[in-house]
Amino acid sequence: MDLPVRSPKLALSAAEWQLASQDAFILTKHRIIADVYEIFGCLADVYRQQAASLTVQHPQAFLGQPKISKGEQYEQMPWVMLDYPRCFDKHGNFAIRSFFWWGHHFSIRLQLSGEYASRFRPILPQLQQQGWLCGSTSNPWNYELPNAEWNEHTDCTDTAANVFYIAAKKIPVSQWVQAFQFYAEAYQQLVAALQKC
């Protein structure tokens, strides 16, 4: 019995051939991702120090250590993220996520849902006044900023399990040199605001 055979793509464009025949691009990509890992590793230490008082106030949310993850396919682009705190439990979500999205931006976001949203949602208007993009969404995994899926009304009182409150900031990848300072300052703003709750 003959099985149907799908014909593979045999031809590449000149630009594709150039990339496929050289290793420099891929090696450079690996070095860039390693550099982001190094930035996030240093930030993990900074975040732990900055959040020391919050770990006393909210020990359940800060039980875990900072976690760095990476992938290749967020909207077909590589990414690296650092989560601390990273509390996703039966009470809801309480996370601060630092995110590098290849070709797009460095971003940081506070993500709240459930009981954590009830407690911390009042800080969103203050963060908005400090230049943060704030709102609620049913899709917390959309990292586009600004985000068309967001409801920008931060005074909403919905605490359903599928409603997430987000406060986010970003800088373009072209501001690589400022990335560490951007994250450290933004995290400190979040900590200062969260301490008031």
Secondary structure, DSSP 8 states (H G I E B T S, - for coil): -------------HHHHHHHT-SHHHHHHHHHHHHHHHHHHHHHHHHHHHTHHHHHH-TTTT-S--EEEEEEEETTEEEEEEEEEEEEETTEEEEEEEEEETTTEEEEEEEE-HHHHHHHGGGHHHHHHTT-EEEEES-TT---SS-TT-B--TT-----TT-EEEEEEEEEGGGGGGHHHHHHHHHHHHHHHHTT-
